[in-house]
Amino acid sequence: MTSIEDKLKLFTKIVFSEIDEQFKKQEEKASSEINEILLKENAKLKNYKEKTIKDIEKKITAKQREKVSKVKMDTQRKLLNIKEEIITETIEEVKKGITEYSSTEEYGSYLLNEIKSLKSNEVLEIPESFILYLSEKDIEKYKEDIEEELKDISQSFNIKPSKVDIIGGFILEDEDKKFRIDNSLIHKIYELKEEVGTKVMDELNEEA
């Protein structure tokens, strides 16, 4: 015969078994709900992280672009300053050398040959009347020789000192200033300046 103690034990066992089963079910349900919540939260967190990272990346990228742009602008500005310094120094040296050259006998021959070449110029038609601008120094030294050469080109011309420093060479203009040949040494230097500027900038860009 089963004692009350045994019945209590059995009842307790059954109850505990049911409780345990219910607990497991609740635990599984809770675990499932928790997992679902965690998945949702993880998804939200992932999206937030991705969004945050993207936002941060965008901000970083924007800042990087801004910094890169600033560095590029600063570099370009420095390159331009260096370019101008190099060009200025180069042109000043060239001017100095050309000025010294304009005092030599070789230059005198060069000047007369350049004026002679006007006779055989097939590209430009020299006007019947014109003004030839020279440096005062060249007028003093070569005026008579130049006049002899010009007589073969025109009988109506004037030789005048240039109002600007042309160093050497000449500028030929008609009376109406519609025709002009700039064969001055200063003009050749300015043409050289453009060439030097391009070359210097190319070299600086390669180094940069």
Buried (B, 14 or more C-beta within 10 A) or exposed (E): EEEEEEEEEEEEEEEEEEEEEEEEEEEEEEEEEEEEEEEEEEEEEEEEEEEEEEEEEEEEEEEEEEEEEEEEEEEEEEBEEBBEEBBEEBBEEBBEEBBEBBEEEEBBEBBBEBBEEBEEEEEEEBBEEBBBBBBEEBBEBBEEEBEEBBEEBBEEBEBEEBEEEBBBBBBBBBEEEEBEBBBBBBBBBEEBBEEBBEEBBEEBEEEE
